Every structure is written in C-alpha cells, then in structure tokens.
C-alpha cells in the first residue's frame, strides 16, 4: 500500500533525527555541534510522535570542524523531503580568500548532488571536506581587482529565491553585505526577496558569493543601473537589513505582500513590485 504524505514525512523526519543523534555523538565537544533552533527540533519530534499535525520549520544545524588547524563551519538545512532530496549546505571559513571560498562551496554542492538520494549524506559531506579542504587553502592574501572606483557606476540587484529559510544563509546574506558596505534588504520566507545596491564591483562580489550556496532556486530577476549618473543619489538604502513582515500560511512563512509594498513605497521603489511578481502591488493602508 502506498504511503500517505504524512507517513512519508514522518519517515523522513525519523531518518533526520537518527542522523542528528549520530552526529551529536561524534561531535560532542563544546561548540562542535549546534542545532540553531531547538524549538524546531522539538516540533519535529512532536510531529513524529503524532502530538501535532503542524509542519515544523526546516532544521538548521552547524558543525564546527578543525581541518589541518583551520576552522571550518559546516552549515546545513534539512528540507522536509531530505534525505530524498539533497540538503542545503554551506561552508564558512574566515581565512580563505573569496574566490577559493566560492569554489569550495560550488564543489561541495556538486559532490552532494551526486550522492545517492534516499541516503543520509551529512557524514559524506564532512568526509569530503576533511579530504579536500587543504586544496582550497591559499597562503597568499587575496588581491583585489578594484583599483580606482571614482567613476564606477552604482547598481541595484533584485534577487528572487524559491525560499529563504536557513538561519545560516540569512546571517551570511546580511554579514557579507555589511562587510562590503552595500545597502538593501532581505525578506526571508517563501518566496524570498533580496535587494542589494552599491557599486557594481561590490554587488557583483556579493552575488557571486551568495549564489554559490546550495539553493533550490535563486536568480537575479532585475538589474538596475545608475544610467542618469546620479551617483549616491541613486541609492535608496543607508544600510542592509533583514525585514520580516506579518507571516501567514501553514508554516507561517509567507510574508504579507501588502506590507512589502508599503516598505518598497517608503523607499520610492514600489514600481519594482510588478517586475518581481507580475502584478501591481497593493498596500494595506
């Protein structure tokens, strides 16, 4: 007899819980293993034991590894369908230059995509990282291609993602934007919307790094250029921030589009709503 969707989910969650238990038993030293949101773990256990029918959020876990005296932070998010689909995995390391960091994540994502579906793969990802991390280490400091930016134009990227749930991804999106001194916002949930604005060089650097993460679907939907050469007058944001509006949906992860429209209008960007979603926006005011 074919399993129901609820039975399939329970089976997936049971596999996830078993894998987490094994990981925690191996990485048991303080700081090595961390579940980002304990409440999500509790929700999963309650769903499996039939104490609730509400779907839990995706589970975010971080494992800190020492490989050849270098610290690697392995962040992964387990979708409800895992292990039948690949997890979202991202590696952070503060000593690798940006190009090597991007390549490491691309290669790890490629490796995971080739692992047999239906089998837990976090230990495989860890083994791959331990075997290959040294290849990406570059002692020479990163040299920047940017020289004189006096005449560089400003740009604004509008990025659309199938969803943005992972707390580690959300943190990296904001942290990297702040390090590169670019403005904009990230709206997590489903769909996920990101706006970044700044110099062409900085925005391109940010986008190359962020899109190297393992995403279900993410793409640059609209690119605006400072064609009128207004310089900083083109920019609409003083900083980069995460914005969270009223949540709806079964998992409370669908942001209120009316509130998004109000937010865009506040920054004189309401015109972009139709380009992003194909419809005219309406505010709740």
Secondary structure, 3 states (H helix, E strand, C coil): CCCCHHHHHHHHHHHHHHHHHHHHHHCCCCCCEEECCHHHHHHHHHHHCCCCCCCCCCEEEEEEEEECCEEEEEEEEECCCCCCCCCEEEEECCCCCHHHHHHHHHHHHHHHHCCCCCCCCHHHHHHHHHHHHHHHCCCCCCCCCCCCCCCCCEEEEEEEECCECCHHHHHHHHHHHHHCCCEEEEECECCEEEEEEEEHHHHHHHHHHHCCCCCCCEEEEEEEECCCCCHHHHCCCCCEEECCCCEECCCCCEECHHHHHHHHHHCCCCCHHHHHHCCCCCCCC
